[in-house]
Amino acid sequence: MNLNAEQDKNAVAVIRGLIMDGTRKANSGHPGGAMSSTDMAYILFKYYLKTDPGDSQWLNRDRFVLSAGHESMLLYSLLHLQGYLPMEELKHFRQWGSLTPGHPEHGLTPGVDATTGPLGQGVGMAVGMAVAEAALADQMGKDVIDHYTYVLAGDGDLQEPVALGAAANAGHFGLGKLILFYDKNNAQISGSTSRADSTKINKVFKGFGWQVLEIDGHDHVQISLAIEQAQEEKNKPTIIIGHTVMAKGAATVEGDFHTHGSPLPPEEIAATKEKNGLPADKDFYVPEAVYDYFHSQHKEQKKAVNAWNAIVKEKSEADTDFAKKYQAILSNSLTPNLKLPEFKPGEKMATRASFGKTLAYFAQQTNVILGGSADLEPSNNTKAYADVSGEFTRDDHSGRNLSFAVREFPMATILNGIALHGGFRPFGATFLVFSDYAKPAMRLSALMGLPVLYTFTHDSFYVGEDGPTHEPIEQFAGLRSLPGLYVFRPAEARETAALMQLAFAINDKPVAFGFTRQGVPTLGVENVEEKAKKGAYIVSGNENEKPDIILIASGSEVHLALAAAKRISGKKVRVVSMPCMELFDEQPQEYKESVLPPDVKYRVSIEAASTFGWGKYVADGWSFGMDHFGASAPAGVLEKEFGFTPENIARLVEERYPGK
């Protein structure tokens, strides 16, 4: 690449000036790391990043993830130079209503490809984007999908194990179009990284199967050559370890870890600007020459986009299936009409089994489902899906099953990256108790409104002999507390299939499922497929008659409630299945009152999990659940010891009936 040393030096100085001014005006932010990363990020954006100057969401653009999200003023400055962000937004960094929040937010700021901030997760999301690029290129052609995924990470990112787990997956998958910049400035908020860490990242990543390049992260020629060498490596992802200096270019505080999390003082900023050839008395200074130089590649970029559009148009006119898929990707409507498998009433089947059957059935209808399991395939019934979809490997990107190994958190970040890239509906599977490992990434799924499907099996103490370490108690309550996440706990096979169909049709929210290990009978409720999608519905009891008692349950406990209702004499008992609180809460008030009449105050919730969160549904009644840990014993023994029997539930309901 033909670099222009003088103009590049000036542009880098201007970017560092914007970083200092933005954080100083906000009196908040992280200038030090952003200044140390500036050289690598600038060379990438100016010379190598493939974008559409008029469309920050162009499908075939290179993806860029700022995993070190605290360096956001660096990204915002580059997006400003690209033309995606006006200067006023930089001046309102970290302020109410601005497009420049403290950490980058996807969906808010043009050009931000992922919401980052929680360290390490950006690396995983970049891995997911690279997986999606490879898989989508296989389906649509490399003349349509052919881009790189870049990620910029710092010391803190690679200290988080989630980044290393995702990197191990990337090496195993041989993602040659994934390039990680590691800004190794050896400083963090608490001081030098040497106080706490002595990991040899170069050796670690080599062991993961990555190409490892080490450079002076401030030398533009070395940066350029490293990017080109990374692009030439087709079979391995590349980490470019850039040895840098915290707060590079600062007048007196270069290398000072205090600059990591605190704006520089005004006098230091002025001295730094003067040192770097900028006017010391001008804030947010960008000369026209820098704009012109940065935009000099826009004409060629637009020419490349137009050529790409011509290819897409030609393929769309020649291939109806291609055209439909392309439009579905653009509209994020990938799986609207999935047909349901049939399940016979009375057939006994664990919901994990009906999930597995449904997933495999869906996979036979579409090639947009992409995901897998954190090991446990035989246990969580994803094996049939894997057999139908084939394995995604370093040598074959046509497969749609991803073997993540025992890496729940990395798996979840990779799923987020797949969803962010577009073209697929990602899912991941493990046991419900291990949702705790995935929770930070699930939080980002919800924050970004990503259609990621999380499937968790072994959803209660009925796990049995594995004991309290594997018996989830508080997990449903924790997941239900997460804004923007649907939590589905189906009672049987038809509910399972219907809710999975709905989950794959939801385009703006993640969904978490809880599935049983133990068998449950398929209900004979009429039109259950549509009723379940309302979040709660009447399973037994005359819907036109006011009940005396309402038993509300989810999952396997719906069957327990039905059995208990038969043992309650002298009272009209209604049983309600509530597979999803969030869906039910969204229904019209008239429907909600038809299921839970407001004048029926004696209601009892039944769930083999924490009772936390059920209070808003039981009115003057009470909740029966598990507000203690489980134990190791056969499931049949545990249900008796914990009181989850029809006889015990019926007795308690009758004993506590008001006015008795």
N, C-alpha and C positions, 0 to 999 in steps of 0.2 A: 504494500500500500504506500502511495506517495503522500507522506505527511508534510505538513507545513509547520516547521518548528516554531516560528515566531507567532503565527496566528493561533496555533494550538496553545502555546504558553499564555497568550493574552486571554483566550477563551476560558482556560482553566482558572486563571486569576479572577475573571469576572464571576464564574460560578462560585468560587470560594467566597467572594464578596457577597453574593446573594445569600449564601448559607449563613454567613456571620450576621448580615443585616436582618434576615428573617427571624433567626432565633433571638437576636437582641431586641427587636421590636416586640416580639411576643413575650420577652422576658422568660422564655421557656424553650427547651429543646436541647438537641445534641449536636453541637457543631464539630467536635473533634474527630469523630469517626467519619462523618460526611466529608470533611476536608481531606482525610487520609485516603478515602476511596475515590476522590474526584478524578484523578488521572485515568484510572482504569475505566470508570463509568463514562467519562467523556470520550475517550478513544472508541469505545464500543458504540455509543450513541451517534457520534459524528461520522464514523467511517464504516461500521459493519452492521448496525441494527437495521433489519429490513422492515419498513413500515409504509403505511399509506398516509401521506401528509394531510389528506382530507378526511380520513376515517380511522380513528384510533381502534376500532373493533374489526378491521379487515381480517378475514378468516385466516389468510396465509401469512400474516405478520409474524415476525420473530416475537416470542414471548420474553418478557423481562420481569423477574421477580426480585424485589428488594427484600431479601429475607431479614437483613438488618434494618427493620422498619423504622427504628429510631433515627436513621439517617434520611428521613423523608424530605428534608429541605434540599438535599442533593437531587433526589428524583424530581421534585417539583420544579427545580431550576432547569433541569434538562427537558422536562415536559413543556416548560415555558419557551425554551429555545426552539423546541420542535414545532411550536405553534398551537399546542393543545390547551395551554393555560394562560390566561391574561396576567399581566403584572400585578393587577390589583389583588389577585388571589394570593400571590406570594407575600404581599404586604399584610394580608390578613391571616397569616399562618397561625394555626391553633386557635382561631377565633370562631365564635358562634356563626353558623350558617356559611362558613367558607368552604371552598373545595380543597383546602389544604389542611386537613386535620393532623393531629400530632403524629399519627402513624397512617400509612397509606390505606385507603378504603376502596376496594373494588366496587364499581357501581355508582360511586360518588364522583370520583375524579377521572376525567378522560385520560387514558393512557396507563392507568394503574391496573395491572393484570391480576393482582391478588391482594387481599387484605392481609397485612403482615404487622408484626409487632411482637407477638409471643415468639421468642427466639427459637430458631430451628425449624419451625413449621414451613417457612418459605422454601427451604430446601426440599422438603417432602412434596410440596405443591408443584415445584418445578419438575420433580421426578414424574409426578402424575401427568403434567402437561407433555412431557417428552414421551411417555407411554401412549397418550392419546394421539400425538402427532404420528408416531410410528404405526399405530393400529389404523388410524384414519387414512393414512397414505396408502396402506395396503388395500383398503376398500375403495377409495376414490381415485387413486392413481397419484404417483409422485409428481406428475405435472400439475396437479391441483394442490396437494398438500406436501409442502417441502420447506420447512423452516426450522430454525434452531430455537432452543429454549436456553436462556441465560439466567443465571441467578447470582446475586451478589450477597455474600455472607461475611460475617465478622467472627472474631474469636468466640463471642458469646453463642452464636448460632451453633458452632461445631462443638461447644461444650455441652450442648443439649443432646442427650442420646437419641432423640427422635430424628435429628438430622443424620446421624451415623446409621441408624437403622434404615432410613430411606435411601441413603447412599449405597448401602449394601444391596438393596433391591435393584438400584439403578445399575450397579456393576454386574449383577447377576443377569439382568435383562439385556446388557450390552447396548445401552442407549447412547449411541455415538453422536447424537445431535443435542446432547445435554452438556452445557459448559458452565462450570461453577467458578466464579471469581471469589477467592478467599483473601479478604483484606486483613493481612496478618500484621496488625500494628502493635500487638503485644500489650495492649492497655484496655482496662475496663473500669467501671465505676469505682471499684474498691482498690484499684492500684494496678500494678503490673500483673499480667497473667501468670508470670512465673511464681507468684505467691501461692497459686492454687492448682496449676496445671502444667504438666511436662509431657503431654502427649505428642508424639511424632506424627503429625497429621499426614505428612508425605508417605510415611510407611503404612499408616492405617489405610489410606485411600488406594495405595498400590495393592495392598492385600484385598481390598474390595473389588479389584479388577478395573480400576480407573487409570487413565493416562495422567501422570503427575508432571506438571511443569512448574518450575520455580523461577521467579523473575524479581527484578526491582520494580515494585508497583508504581513507581513514579517516572520510570523511563518509558517514554512513549514508543520508542522503537521496539523495545522488548515486549511491551504490551501488545503492539500490533502483530509482531511475529508469533507471539504465543496464541493469539486468537486464530491466526491462520493455521498454525500447527494443530490446534484443537479442532478446527473445521475439517482438516484433512483426515483425522482419525475417525473412521466410520464404524468401528466395532466396539469402542469403549467410550464412556463419558470421560470428560476431562476436567480436572481441577487445576486452575491457575493460581498458584500460591504467590500472591503479590506481597513482598516484604515492604511495609510502608511505615510511615511515621505519623503518630497521632497529631492532629491539628497541623498537618503539613502546610508550610508557608506562613505560619503565624510568626509575628515579630519576635516574641520572647518566650512563647509557651509551647513551642514544638515539642512533642513527646510527652507532654504533661497529661497524666490521666484525668486531672480535674476538668479538662476541656471536654471530656466524654459527655457529661450530662449537664453542663452549665454554659449559658451564653457567655461569650467573651466580653470583657469590660469595654466600654466605648473607646478608651484610650488605646487598648490593645488592637481593636478593630482598625482604628485610624492608622496606627503604626504599621499594621499588616498590609493595609491597602497601599500605603506609601511604598512599602518594601516591594510590593508586587506590581507597581506601576499604575495603580488606580488612584483616582482623585480621592483624597482622604475625607473630603467634606461632602461627598455625594453618596447617598444611600440608594440601594437597588439600582445600581448603575450598570447599564448594558449599552455600549455604543453600537450604532447601526452597523459598523463593520463586522461585529461579532454575529449579529443576526444574519447578515448577508452571507457570511462564511458558513455558518451552521446550516443555512437553508440552501447552500449551493448544490447539495445532492438531491433536492426535492424534485427537480425536473426528471432526473433519471429514475427516481423512486416511482414517480407517477407513471412514467413510461412502462416500468415493470408491472405496475398494478393494472394498467390498461391491457397489456399483453396477457396477463393472467385472466382478466375478465373475458377476453376473447376466447381463451381456451375453455373456460367454464361455459360460456354461451354455446360454443360449438358442441361440447359434450352433452349439454342439456338438451339441445335440439336433436341430437342423434340417439340419446339414451333416456327414455322416460324415467326409468328407475333412478338414474343418476340425478335427474332434475328434481324428482320428488325428495330424494335424500338431501340434496343441497338446500332446497327450500325449507325442509324440516329442521336442518341445522340452524339456518338463519332465524327461524321463528321459535327455536327451542321447543319444538313440539314433535318429539321423536317416537313416542310410543302411545298414541291416542286410542288405538282400537285393538288392544290385545284380547284375544278370545280366552275364555275360562275353561279349565279342565272340569270334568264332571266328577262329583263325589256323591255317593249314595247315602241317603239318610239312614242312620243306625250304624253305619260303617265306623269302626273304631280305629282312630289313627292319631298319633301325636301331631301337633300342629307343626313341629319341625319337619315331619315327613310330608305333610300337605304343602308346606312351603317349598320343600325340595322338588316335589312333583310339579308344582305350579311354576317354579322358576325354570325348570327344564322345558316345560311346555311353552312358556313364553319365549325361551331362547330358540325354539324351533320356528317361531314366527318372525323373529327379528334378529338382526345382527348388531343392534345398538346397545345391548346390555354388555357391560365390561366390568369385571370385578372378580372377586374370589374370596378366599378364606384365610384367616391367620392360622394356618394349619387346620386341624379339626374337621377336615372335609367329611369323613365318615360320620362324625358326631353331629355336625350341623346340617347334614344332608345337602351339601353343595356338590357332591360327587357326580350326580346325574347331570347337573348343569355343566360341569367340567367335561364330561364325556360328550355332551352335545356340542359344546362351544369350541373345544380344542384348547390347547395350552399356548399362551403367549410366551415365546422364548426369544433368546437372542438371535436365533436363526429363522424363526417363523413368527411374523407379526400378525398372521391371520387369526390366530387363536384369541379367544376372548376371556379365558380363565387366567387369572393372575394368582400365582402361588406366592404369598407374601412371607411365608414362614411365621414364626411366633412373634409377630410385630404389630400389635393392635394399633398403637399410636402412629407409627409410620404409615401403616395401611390407610388409616383415616385421612392423613394429610395427602397421601397420593390420590385417594378418591376425590378429595377437594380439587386437586389439580386437574384431574380428568374432567370433572364437571366444569371447571373454569375454562378449559380449552374448548369444549364444545364437541358435539358429534356423537356422544355416548351418554348412557344413563348408568352411572357407576353404582356398584353395591359392594359391601364388605360384610363378612360374617365372623362371629366368634361367640363365646358364651356371654350371657347377660352380665355376669359378675365382672367380666373383663371390660365392660363398657367404660369402667372407670379409667382404664388405660387410654381409651380413645376419646374421652370426654373433651379435652382441650380443643381437639380438631373438630369435634361435633359442634362445639360452641362457635367456631369460625364458620362452619357450614351454615348454621342458623343466622349468624351475623351477615353473611354474604347472600343469604337466600338461595343456597345451592341445592339442586335436586339430587341429593345423595341418599341412597337407601342403606340404612344400617340394619342388619338382621342379627338378632341375638337369640340364641337358643338356651335351653336349660334355665328356664325363667323363674324357678322357685325352689323351695326346700325339697320338692319332689325329685331333685337331683339325687337325694338319698345318701348313699354310702360315702360319697365324696366329702360330705361334711360341711361345716360352716364356712370353710375357706372358699367353697365353690357354690354355696347357696345364696343367691342374691336376696337381699332384704330391702335395702334403701335405694336400689338402683332406679326403680320406676319413679319414685318420688323425685330423685335427683334429675332424671331426664325430663319429667313433666314440668320441672321448674324452669327449664331452659326456654326462653322466649323464641318463638319461630320454629319450634320443632314439634312435629306430630309424633305422638307415641301411640302405636297400635298394639293391642294385645288381644288377638282374636281367640274366640272360644272353641272353634272347630274348623273343619276343612273348608267349608263354603265361605265362612267369614274370612278365612285366611286368603283364599283366592281372590275374593272381591276386594279386599283391602290392598292386596298386592297390585291388582289392576289399577286401583285408584292411586296408589303410591307412585307407580310408574307414569301416571298421567299428570301428577303435580309437578309443575315446572319451576316453582319459586320457593320451595321449602324442603328441608331434609325430613326424612321419616325414619323413625326407629321402631322396629318390631320386636316383640317378645314372644318366643315360641316355646311350647312345652316339650319336655322330654317324654313324659308319660302319655299314653293313649287316651283320647277323649272321643266320645261318640259324635258323629255328624248329626246335627239337629234337623228336624223336619219342618222348620219354620218356613212358611211360604214367602217367597221373594226376599230371602235373607240377603241376597247379594246387594240389593239396593238399600235395604234397611240398615245394614252394617255401615254403609257409607255415610250415614247420618250421625255416627259416633255412639249412639245408644238407641235401643229399640226394645219393644215389649216381646219377650220370649214366651211367657205364659201368663194367664189371667185375662179376663175379658176386658178388652181395651175400651169398651163402651160402658164399663161399670166401674164406679169409684172403689178402689181397694181400701182395705184397712191397713195393710202392711205392704211396703215395697222393699223387695230385696234387690240390691244393685250389685252386680259382680262383673268381673272381667276374666278373660282367659278360661282356664280350667275350672275356676270357681263358679262359673255360670252353671255348670252341671251339679256342683255341690248345692247351689242355691235352689235349683229345680228339685233336687232330692229332698232338701230341707222343707221346701214349701209344701210338699205332699204330706209331711208329718205334722203340719200345723193345723189344728182342728178349730172349727168355729170362727174362722176369720177368712176374709177374702184376701188372698195373697197374690201380688203381682211380682213377676221376676223380670228384671231388666238386664240385658247384656249391654255393657258399656265398654266397647273395645277401644274407644278413643275419646277422652275427655275434651280435647281441643276441638275436634270436629263437632261434638255435641254442643259445645258452647257457642259455635258459629251458627247454629240452626236458628230459624225464626222462633220468637218467643212462644208462638202458638204451638209449634211442634214440641218444644221443650216441655211445655205445660201438659201436653197430651200424654207424654211419657212419665213425667214426674209432676202430677197435679199439685199445685201449691198448697191446697188444703189437706193434703195427706202428709202429715208431719212425721209419722213413724216410719222411718226408712232405715235400712241397715245395709251398709256396704260390706262386701266380702271379697277379700283378695289376699293371696298368700304372699304378702309383702307389707312393707310399712304402711300404716294407716294414714300417714301424713299426706294431706291434700284431698282426702275424701270428705272432709268436714262440710264443704259447700254444697254437697249433694244430699246429705242425710238429714237435713233440717233438724228436728228435735230427736232424731234417732241416734245411732251410734255406729261405730266401725269395728269390724272384726278383721284382724290381720296378724302380722308378724312384727311386733315392735321389740323383738329380741333376735339374737342370732340363732341359727339352726343347730343341727347336731348330725353326727354320722351314724346312720342306721338305715335299714330298708325304708323306702318311701311309705309303705303301708304302716309301718310302726310309727313313723314320724307324724303322719296325719292324725293318728289316734292320740299320740302324746301331746300334739299341739292343738288338738280339738277341732281339726278340720274334718268333721264327720257330720252327716245329715242329722243324726240324733242330737249331737251337742249343739249345733247351730239352731235347730228347731227349739230345743229346750231353752236356750238363752233368749231367743226371740220372744217366746211366750212368757218367760219369767219377767222380762223387762218391758212388756207391753204396758203402756201407760193406763193407769186406772185399774189395773189388775188387783 
